[in-house]
Amino acid sequence: MESSAKVYIGVYLARLEMPWAKSLKEKRSLVLPLTEKLKVRFPVSVARLAGLNRHDWELIGVSAISSDAVWLEGLLNRVGEFMASQGTFRVAENSLELELWDSLEERYLLGEPKS
């Protein structure tokens, strides 16, 4: 058994802008196919976080978990590149963060989980 179990949680946020969309229905027709493509193409979870009642922008969150920080960062960078390449909207802002959870061994790997 390894001496220290580490888990990294990665989150990628992207503000998508589509000022040419004239309605919520038109915006959803652009955003929903993207969220489904992301879930099929990459091992990630996807959520629509903000701007749901605005027709011209939306904040999308993508998350994943791994024991390998380099792989996780690469995955989320590829997600961002894929989103930017879709061309049906503009990625106006984005951010990527990784967080380390490193005390899993004492909690889950040695004996009974603590509640």
Residue pairs with C-beta under 8 A, 6 or more apart in sequence:
1 105
1 109
2 105
3 105
4 102
4 105
5 67
5 102
5 104
5 105
5 108
5 109
6 67
6 100
6 101
6 102
6 104
7 65
7 66
7 67
7 100
7 101
7 102
7 104
8 65
8 66
8 67
8 68
8 69
8 72
8 98
8 99
8 100
8 101
9 63
9 64
9 65
9 98
9 99
9 101
10 63
10 64
10 65
10 66
10 72
10 73
10 75
10 76
10 96
10 97
10 98
10 99
11 61
11 62
11 63
11 76
11 96
11 97
11 99
12 61
12 62
12 63
12 76
12 79
12 80
12 94
12 95
12 96
13 49
13 59
13 60
13 61
13 62
13 93
13 94
13 95
13 96
14 59
14 60
14 62
14 80
14 83
14 91
14 93
14 94
15 51
15 57
15 58
15 59
15 91
15 92
15 93
15 94
16 30
16 31
16 34
16 57
16 58
16 59
16 60
16 83
16 89
16 90
16 91
16 92
17 56
17 57
17 89
17 90
17 91
17 92
18 27
18 30
18 56
18 57
18 88
18 89
18 90
19 56
21 27
21 30
21 55
21 56
22 55
23 55
24 53
24 54
24 55
26 55
27 54
27 55
27 56
27 58
30 88
30 89
31 48
31 58
31 60
31 89
34 60
34 83
34 86
34 88
34 89
35 46
35 48
35 60
37 82
37 86
38 44
38 46
38 62
38 79
38 82
38 83
39 45
39 46
41 82
42 62
42 64
42 75
42 78
42 79
42 82
43 64
43 75
44 62
44 63
44 64
44 75
44 76
44 79
45 62
45 63
45 64
46 60
46 61
46 62
47 60
47 61
47 62
47 63
48 58
48 59
48 60
48 61
49 59
49 60
49 61
50 58
50 59
51 57
51 58
51 59
52 58
57 92
60 83
62 76
62 79
64 72
64 75
64 76
65 72
66 72
66 75
69 98
69 100
72 98
73 96
73 98
76 96
77 96
80 91
80 94
80 96
83 91
84 91
107 113
107 114
